[in-house]
Amino acid sequence: MTKTHLISGVTSGIGQAITKRLQAKGERVVPIVRSAAHAEAIGADAHILCDFGEPQRVRDAVRDFSEQLDSFINCAATTIGKAIFTSTLEETQHLLNVNLISPMMICAELKKNMKDGGAILLFSSQSAYRGGFDDAYNVSKGGINTFIKCMALKFAPAVRVFGIAPGITLETRMTRERKADDLAPIKEQIPLKRFGNINEMAELVECLLGPAGSYITGAVIDINGGNYLR
């Protein structure tokens, strides 16, 4: 039977790479998108239409969704690129809505949709552990890590819940906005002397969704080239 995956963030970066990889296997992707055109662009035969900046509408949209799922993969995220001293309340609230509150609202409604043996995968970041310039972003990813533990207990034993915490990953919106001379000294500090790429992330996701990940729940997997060790 064809597997069905609910995925956010399919229009670029890691989410797009995951979508392409799963579709290449003949599996079905139902995207969460802000525009129906984004769903049409990946050939999806169904989608959920909502904006992660509006958590109540996100929850309502998922509540009305009745299909059975093999996985939910949350890749949608945003950044402010500012420290808390200069970011506005509106900017901070919007980031937390997109990165933390809306994923929580989706999970709150997914109990009815998840097949036994299914998985929920929420993307975190190494920034959840090491901190960084964008305080709100770091806090949102730390919240995701804690939420993963909570959901792993509540969805067990039928559904696994886990996360992936990437380091700096090329071909994403975040790295495209950074200058090369800003990234170069960071690369030299990474033990493997390079950044990750979106295809490596997608391959790890495919592995964890399969038999190799069948005993993993409540964990957040690091993939950062040794840039942050814990």
PAZAPA-4460 file (N, C-alpha, C; in steps of 0.05 Angstrom, whole numbers, plus 32768, in hexadecimal, padded with zeros to 4 digits):
% residues 230
    n_x    n_y    n_z   ca_x   ca_y   ca_z    c_x    c_y    c_z   seq   type   mol
   8011   7FE8   8000   8000   8000   8000   8012   8019   8000     1      M     A
   800A   802D   7FF0   801A   8046   7FEE   8019   8055   8009     2      T     A
   8030   805E   8012   8031   806E   802A   802A   808B   8025     3      K     A
   801E   8098   8039   8015   80B4   8036   8023   80C4   804C     4      T     A
   8030   80DA   8044   803F   80EB   8056   8034   8107   8055     5      H     A
   802E   8112   806C   8026   812E   806F   803F   813E   8074     6      L     A
   8046   8152   8063   805F   8160   8065   805B   817E   8063     7      I     A
   8067   818D   8074   8067   81AA   8072   8083   81B3   8067     8      S     A
   8083   81CB   805C   809C   81D6   8052   80A6   81C9   8038     9      G     A
   8094   81C1   8027   809B   81B2   800F   80A6   81C3   7FF8    10      V     A
   80A4   81DD   7FFB   80AB   81EE   7FE4   80C8   81F4   7FE1    11      T     A
   80D8   81ED   7FF5   80F5   81F3   7FF3   8104   81E2   8007    12      S     A
   811F   81E2   8004   8131   81D7   8017   812D   81BA   801E    13      G     A
   812F   81B4   8038   812D   8199   8042   8112   818D   803C    14      I     A
   80FC   819C   8040   80E2   8191   803B   80DE   818A   801E    15      G     A
   80E8   819A   800C   80E6   8193   7FEF   80F6   817A   7FE9    16      Q     A
   810E   8178   7FF4   811F   8160   7FEF   8112   8147   7FF9    17      A     A
   8105   8148   8011   80F7   8131   801C   80E0   8129   800A    18      I     A
   80D1   813D   8001   80BA   8139   7FF0   80C2   812A   7FD6    19      T     A
   80D7   8134   7FC9   80E1   8128   7FB1   80EA   810B   7FB5    20      K     A
   80F7   8106   7FCB   8102   80EC   7FD1   80EB   80D8   7FD6    21      R     A
   80D7   80DF   7FE5   80C1   80CD   7FEB   80B0   80C9   7FD2    22      L     A
   80AB   80DE   7FC2   809C   80DB   7FAA   80AA   80C9   7F96    23      Q     A
   80C5   80CB   7F95   80D4   80BA   7F83   80D1   809C   7F89    24      A     A
   80CA   8096   7FA2   80C6   807B   7FAB   80A9   8072   7FA5    25      K     A
   8099   8084   7F9A   807D   807E   7F95   806B   8083   7FAC    26      G     A
   8075   8091   7FC1   8064   8097   7FD8   8056   80B1   7FD4    27      E     A
   8041   80B5   7FE3   802F   80CC   7FDF   8035   80E2   7FF4    28      R     A
   8037   80FA   7FEB   803B   8111   7FFC   8023   8123   7FFC    29      V     A
   8018   8129   8013   8003   813C   8016   8010   8155   8023    30      V     A
   8013   816B   8015   8022   8182   8020   800F   8194   8030    31      P     A
   801B   81A1   8044   800E   81B8   8051   8019   81D1   8045    32      I     A
   8008   81E1   8038   8012   81F7   8027   8000   8210   802C    33      V     A
   800C   8227   8025   7FFD   8240   8026   7FEF   8246   800C    34      R     A
   7FF6   8238   7FF7   7FE9   823C   7FDD   7FE5   8221   7FCF    35      S     A
   7FCD   821E   7FC4   7FC7   8205   7FB5   7FDB   8201   7F9E    36      A     A
   7FE6   8217   7F93   7FF9   8215   7F7D   8012   8205   7F86    37      A     A
   801A   8208   7FA0   8031   81FA   7FAA   802C   81DB   7FAA    38      H     A
   8014   81D4   7FB0   800D   81B7   7FB0   800C   81AD   7F93    39      A     A
   8001   81BD   7F81   8000   81B5   7F65   801D   81B2   7F59    40      E     A
   802F   81C2   7F63   804A   81C2   7F58   8059   81A8   7F5E    41      A     A
   8051   819A   7F74   805E   8180   7F7A   804C   8169   7F72    42      I     A
   8036   816E   7F64   8025   8159   7F5B   8014   814C   7F70    43      G     A
   800F   815A   7F86   8000   814E   7F9C   7FE2   814C   7F94    44      A     A
   7FD5   8136   7F9C   7FB9   8132   7F96   7FA7   813C   7FAD    45      D     A
   7FB4   8145   7FC3   7FA5   8150   7FDA   7FB8   8162   7FE9    46      A     A
   7FAE   8175   7FF8   7FBF   8186   8008   7FAF   8193   801F    47      H     A
   7FBD   819E   8032   7FB0   81AE   8047   7FB9   81CA   8043    48      I     A
   7FA6   81DC   8042   7FAC   81F9   803C   7FAA   8209   8056    49      L     A
   7FC0   8214   805E   7FC1   8225   8076   7FDB   8234   8078    50      C     A
   7FDC   8247   808A   7FF4   8257   808F   7FFD   8252   80AC    51      D     A
   8016   8248   80B0   8020   8242   80CA   8021   825A   80DD    52      F     A
   801F   8272   80D1   801E   828A   80E2   8004   828D   80F0    53      G     A
   7FF0   827C   80EA   7FD5   827E   80F6   7FCE   8262   8102    54      E     A
   7FD8   825D   811A   7FD5   8242   8126   7FB9   8237   8128    55      P     A
   7FA5   8248   812F   7F8A   823E   8131   7F7F   8234   8117    56      Q     A
   7F86   8243   8101   7F7D   823A   80E7   7F8B   8220   80DE    57      R     A
   7FA4   821E   80E6   7FB3   8205   80E1   7FA5   81EE   80EF    58      V     A
   7F9F   81F2   8108   7F92   81DC   8117   7F77   81D5   810B    59      R     A
   7F67   81E9   8103   7F4D   81E4   80F7   7F50   81D4   80DD    60      D     A
   7F65   81DC   80CD   7F69   81CF   80B3   7F70   81B1   80B7    61      A     A
   7F81   81AB   80CA   7F89   8190   80CF   7F72   8180   80DB    62      V     A
   7F62   818D   80EC   7F4B   817F   80F8   7F38   8175   80E2    63      R     A
   7F36   8184   80CC   7F24   817C   80B7   7F30   8167   80A4    64      D     A
   7F49   8161   80A8   7F57   814E   8096   7F53   8132   80A0    65      F     A
   7F49   8120   808F   7F41   8106   8098   7F52   80EF   808E    66      S     A
   7F66   80F4   807D   7F76   80DE   8072   7F88   80D1   8087    67      E     A
   7F8E   80B7   8082   7FA0   80A9   8094   7FBD   80AD   808A    68      Q     A
   7FCF   80B0   809D   7FEA   80B8   8097   7FFF   80A4   80A1    69      L     A
   8014   80A0   8092   802B   8091   809B   803F   80A3   80AA    70      D     A
   803F   80BC   80A3   8050   80CF   80B1   8047   80EB   80AE    71      S     A
   804F   80FC   80C2   804E   8119   80C0   806A   8123   80C3    72      F     A
   8074   8132   80B0   808F   813D   80B1   808D   815B   80B0    73      I     A
   8096   8168   80C5   8094   8185   80C7   80AF   8192   80C0    74      N     A
   80B0   819F   80A9   80C9   81AD   80A0   80C5   81CB   80A0    75      C     A
   80AD   81D5   80A2   80A7   81F2   80A1   80B4   8200   80B8    76      A     A
   80C1   8217   80B2   80CE   8227   80C7   80D5   8242   80BB    77      A     A
   80D9   8255   80CD   80E1   8270   80C5   80F5   827B   80D9    78      T     A
   8103   8290   80D1   8116   829D   80E3   8110   82BB   80E3    79      T     A
   8119   82C9   80F8   8118   82E6   80F8   8134   82F1   80F0    80      I     A
   8149   82E4   80F9   8163   82ED   80F4   816B   8305   8106    81      G     A
   815E   8306   811D   8163   831C   8130   8165   8311   814C    82      K     A
   8175   831F   815D   8175   8319   8179   815B   8325   8186    83      A     A
   8154   831B   819D   813C   8323   81AA   813B   8341   81B0    84      I     A
   8153   834E   81B2   8154   836A   81B9   8149   837C   81A2    85      F     A
   814A   8372   818A   8141   8382   8173   8129   8377   8165    86      T     A
   8120   835F   816B   8108   8353   815E   80EF   835D   816C    87      S     A
   80DA   8361   815D   80C1   836B   8168   80B0   8353   8173    88      T     A
   809D   835A   8183   808B   8346   818E   807D   8337   8177    89      L     A
   8074   8346   8163   8066   833A   814C   8078   8326   813D    90      E     A
   8091   832D   8139   80A4   831B   812C   80A9   8302   813C    91      E     A
   80AC   8306   8156   80B1   82EF   8168   8098   82DC   8169    92      T     A
   8081   82E8   816B   8068   82D8   816C   8064   82C8   8153    93      Q     A
   8069   82D5   813C   8065   82C8   8122   8079   82B0   8120    94      H     A
   8092   82B4   8127   80A5   829E   8126   809C   8287   8138    95      L     A
   8094   828D   8150   808C   8277   8162   8073   8269   8157    96      L     A
   8061   8278   814B   8049   826C   813F   8051   8258   8129    97      N     A
   8063   8260   8117   806B   824F   8101   807C   8238   810A    98      V     A
   8090   823C   811B   80A3   8228   8121   809A   8215   8138    99      N     A
   8089   821E   8149   8082   820E   8161   8064   8209   8164   100      L     A
   8055   821F   8165   8038   821C   816C   8029   820D   8157   101      I     A
   802C   8214   813E   801E   8206   8128   8025   81E8   8127   102      S     A
   803F   81E0   8128   8045   81C4   8129   8037   81B6   8141   103      P     A
   8036   81C3   8158   8028   81B8   816F   800B   81B4   8169   104      M     A
   7FFE   81C7   815C   7FE2   81C5   8156   7FDC   81AF   8142   105      M     A
   7FEF   81AB   812F   7FEB   8194   811C   7FEC   817A   812B   106      I     A
   8000   8177   813C   8002   815D   814B   7FEA   8159   815D   107      C     A
   7FDF   816F   8167   7FC7   816C   8178   7FAF   815F   816A   108      A     A
   7FAF   8162   814F   7F99   8158   813F   7F9F   813E   8131   109      E     A
   7FB8   8134   8132   7FBF   811E   8121   7FBA   8102   812C   110      L     A
   7FB2   8100   8145   7FAE   80E6   8151   7F9B   80D5   8140   111      K     A
   7F87   80E2   8135   7F72   80D3   8125   7F7D   80CB   810A   112      K     A
   7F92   80D8   8101   7F9C   80D3   80E6   7FB3   80BF   80E3   113      N     A
   7FC2   80BB   80F9   7FDB   80AC   80F8   7FD6   808E   80F8   114      M     A
   7FE1   8080   80E4   7FE0   8063   80E4   7FF2   8057   80F9   115      K     A
   7FEA   803F   8103   7FFC   8030   8114   8017   802B   8106   116      D     A
   802D   8030   8114   8047   802E   8107   8050   8047   80FA   117      G     A
   8040   805C   80FA   8047   8075   80EE   805C   8085   80FE   118      G     A
   8063   809C   80F3   8077   80AC   8100   8071   80CA   80FC   119      A     A
   8078   80D9   8111   8077   80F6   8110   8094   8100   8112   120      I     A
   809D   8110   80FF   80B8   811B   80FF   80B7   8139   80FE   121      L     A
   80C3   8145   8113   80C3   8163   8115   80E0   816C   8113   122      L     A
   80E5   817E   8100   8101   8188   80FD   8108   819C   8113   123      F     A
   811E   8197   811F   812A   81A9   8133   8142   81B7   8127   124      S     A
   8156   81BD   8137   816E   81CA   812D   8184   81C8   8142   125      S     A
   819D   81C8   813A   81B3   81C9   814D   81B1   81E2   815E   126      Q     A
   81A3   81F7   8154   81A0   8210   8163   8190   820C   817D   127      S     A
   8180   81F7   817E   8172   81F1   8197   8184   81EB   81AE   128      A     A
   819C   81E1   81A7   81AF   81D9   81BC   81C5   81EE   81C0   129      Y     A
   81CF   81FA   81AA   81E6   820B   81AD   81DF   8229   81AE   130      R     A
   81C5   822F   81AA   81BD   824B   81AA   81C7   8259   8190   131      G     A
   81C4   8273   818F   81CC   8282   8177   81C0   829E   8177   132      G     A
   81C2   82AB   8161   81BB   82C7   815F   819D   82CB   8160   133      F     A
   818E   82BB   8152   8171   82BE   8150   8164   82B0   8168   134      D     A
   815F   82BF   817D   8156   82B3   8196   813B   82A5   8193   135      D     A
   8128   82B1   8185   810E   82A5   8183   810F   828A   8173   136      A     A
   8120   8289   815F   8123   8270   814F   812E   825A   8161   137      Y     A
   8143   8261   8170   814F   824D   8182   813C   8243   8197   138      N     A
   812C   8255   81A2   8118   824D   81B6   8103   823B   81AA   139      V     A
   80FA   8242   8191   80E6   8232   8184   80EF   8215   817F   140      S     A
   8108   8212   8178   8113   81F7   8173   8118   81E8   818D   141      K     A
   811F   81F6   81A2   8120   81E9   81BD   8105   81DF   81C5   142      G     A
   80F0   81EF   81BF   80D5   81E7   81C5   80CD   81CE   81B6   143      G     A
   80D5   81CD   819D   80CF   81B5   818C   80DB   819C   8199   144      I     A
   80F4   819E   81A3   8101   8187   81AF   80F2   817D   81C7   145      N     A
   80E8   818F   81D8   80D8   8186   81EF   80BE   817B   81E6   146      T     A
   80B1   8187   81D2   8098   817D   81C8   809A   8161   81BD   147      F     A
   80B0   815B   81B0   80B5   8140   81A5   80B4   812C   81BB   148      I     A
   80C0   8132   81D2   80C0   811F   81E9   80A3   811B   81F3   149      K     A
   8094   8131   81F5   8078   812F   81FE   8067   811E   81EB   150      C     A
   806A   8123   81D1   805A   8115   81BE   8062   80F7   81BB   151      M     A
   807C   80F2   81BF   8085   80D6   81BE   8077   80C5   81D3   152      A     A
   8073   80D1   81EA   8065   80C2   8200   8047   80BF   81F9   153      L     A
   803B   80D4   81EE   801E   80D4   81EA   8016   80C3   81D1   154      K     A
   8027   80C1   81BD   8020   80B2   81A5   8029   8095   81A7   155      F     A
   803A   808E   81BA   8043   8073   81BD   802C   8061   81C6   156      A     A
   802D   8047   81BF   8042   8039   81AF   803C   8039   8191   157      P     A
   8025   8044   8188   801D   8040   816C   802E   8052   8159   158      A     A
   8036   8069   8162   8043   807D   8150   805D   8087   815D   159      V     A
   8072   8088   814D   808C   8092   8157   808D   80B1   8152   160      R     A
   8099   80BF   8164   809D   80DC   8161   80BA   80E2   8166   161      V     A
   80C7   80EF   8153   80E3   80F6   8156   80EB   810E   8146   162      F     A
   8103   8117   8149   810C   812F   813B   8127   812C   812E   163      G     A
   812E   813F   811D   8149   8141   8111   8152   815E   8116   164      I     A
   816B   8160   8120   8176   817B   8125   818E   817F   8112   165      A     A
   8189   818C   80FB   819F   8190   80E8   81B1   81A7   80F2   166      P     A
   81CA   81A6   80E8   81DB   81BD   80E9   81D6   81CE   80D0   167      G     A
   81E9   81DF   80CA   81E6   81F0   80B2   81E4   81DE   8099   168      I     A
   81CF   81E2   808A   81C9   81D1   8073   81C7   81E2   805A   169      T     A
   81D6   81DB   8045   81D6   81EA   802C   81BC   81E5   801D   170      L     A
   81B6   81F8   800B   819E   81F7   7FFA   8184   81FB   8009   171      E     A
   8186   8208   8020   816E   820F   802F   816B   822E   802E   172      T     A
   8153   8237   8035   814F   8254   8035   8161   8262   8049   173      R     A
   8167   8255   805F   8178   8262   8074   8194   8266   806A   174      M     A
   819F   8252   805C   81BB   8255   8053   81BD   8267   803A   175      T     A
   81A8   8267   802A   81A9   8279   8012   81AA   8296   801A   176      R     A
   81A0   829C   8032   819F   82B8   803B   81B9   82C0   8049   177      E     A
   81CB   82AD   804D   81E4   82B4   805B   81FB   82B8   8047   178      R     A
   820D   82CA   804E   8224   82D0   803C   8239   82BA   803F   179      K     A
   8247   82B5   8028   825B   82A0   8028   8271   82A6   803C   180      A     A
   8279   82BF   803F   828F   82C5   8052   8286   82C3   806F   181      D     A
   826C   82C1   8073   8261   82BC   808E   8262   829E   8094   182      D     A
   825D   828E   807F   825C   8271   8083   8278   8264   8083   183      L     A
   828B   826F   8075   82A5   8263   8072   82B3   825D   808D   184      A     A
   82B4   8270   80A0   82C2   8269   80B9   82B3   8255   80CA   185      P     A
   8298   8253   80C6   8288   823F   80D5   8290   8223   80CB   186      I     A
   8292   8221   80B0   8299   8207   80A4   82B4   81FC   80AF   187      K     A
   82C7   820E   80B4   82E1   8205   80BE   82E0   81FB   80DA   188      E     A
   82CB   8202   80E9   82C8   81F9   8104   82BA   81DE   8106   189      Q     A
   82AE   81D5   80F0   829F   81BC   80F0   82B3   81A5   80EC   190      I     A
   82B3   8191   80FE   82C6   817B   80FB   82C6   816E   80DF   191      P     A
   82B0   816B   80D2   82AF   815F   80B7   82B5   8173   80A1   192      L     A
   82BA   818D   80A8   82C3   81A2   8096   82B0   81A7   807F   193      K     A
   8296   81A3   8083   8283   81AA   806E   8267   81AD   807B   194      R     A
   8255   81B8   806B   8239   81BA   8074   8229   81A2   806A   195      F     A
   8212   819F   8075   8200   818A   806C   81F1   8193   8052   196      G     A
   81E3   8180   8045   81D3   8188   802F   81B7   817C   8031   197      N     A
   81A5   8186   8022   8189   817E   8026   8184   8161   801F   198      I     A
   8193   8156   800C   818F   813A   8005   8198   8127   801B   199      N     A
   81AC   812F   802A   81B4   811F   8041   819E   811E   8056   200      E     A
   8191   8135   805A   817B   8137   806D   8164   8125   8064   201      M     A
   815E   8126   804A   8148   8116   8040   814D   80F8   8042   202      A     A
   8166   80F1   803D   816D   80D4   803F   816B   80CB   805C   203      E     A
   8173   80DC   806F   8170   80D4   808B   8153   80D1   8092   204      L     A
   8142   80E3   8089   8125   80E1   808E   811A   80C6   8083   205      V     A
   8121   80C0   806B   8117   80A7   805F   8120   808F   8070   206      E     A
   8139   808F   8079   8143   8079   808A   8133   8077   80A4   207      C     A
   812F   808E   80B1   8121   808E   80CB   8104   8086   80C9   208      L     A
   80F8   808B   80B2   80DC   8084   80AF   80D9   8066   80AA   209      L     A
   80EE   8059   80A3   80EE   803C   809D   80F5   802B   80B4   210      G     A
   80FB   8011   80AF   8101   7FFE   80C4   8119   8006   80D5   211      P     A
   812C   8014   80CA   8144   801C   80D9   813D   802F   80F0   212      A     A
   8127   803D   80EE   811F   8050   8103   8109   8045   8115   213      G     A
   8103   802C   8113   80EB   8021   8120   80EC   8021   813F   214      S     A
   8104   8024   814A   8107   8024   8167   810F   8040   8171   215      Y     A
   810A   8054   8161   8111   8070   8169   80F7   807F   816E   216      I     A
   80F5   808A   8186   80E0   809D   818C   80E9   80AE   81A3   217      T     A
   80DF   80C7   81A3   80E7   80DA   81B7   8102   80E6   81B5   218      G     A
   8111   80DF   81A0   812C   80E8   819C   812E   80FD   8187   219      A     A
   8143   810E   8189   814A   8121   8174   8166   811A   816A   220      V     A
   8167   8114   8150   8180   810A   8144   8190   8122   8139   221      I     A
   81AA   8123   8141   81BB   8138   8138   81C7   8131   811C   222      D     A
   81C8   8144   810A   81D6   8140   80F1   81E3   815B   80EA   223      I     A
   81FC   815E   80F4   8209   8179   80F2   8227   8177   80ED   224      N     A
   8231   8160   80E5   824E   815E   80DF   8260   8161   80F7   225      G     A
   8254   815F   810F   8264   8163   8127   8265   8180   8130   226      G     A
   8256   8191   8123   8256   81AE   812A   824D   81B3   8147   227      N     A
   823A   81A2   8150   8232   81A4   816C   8230   8188   8177   228      Y     A
   823F   8182   818C   8240   8167   8197   8234   8168   81B3   229      L     A
   8223   8155   81B9   8215   8154   81D3   8213   8137   81DD   230      R     A
***
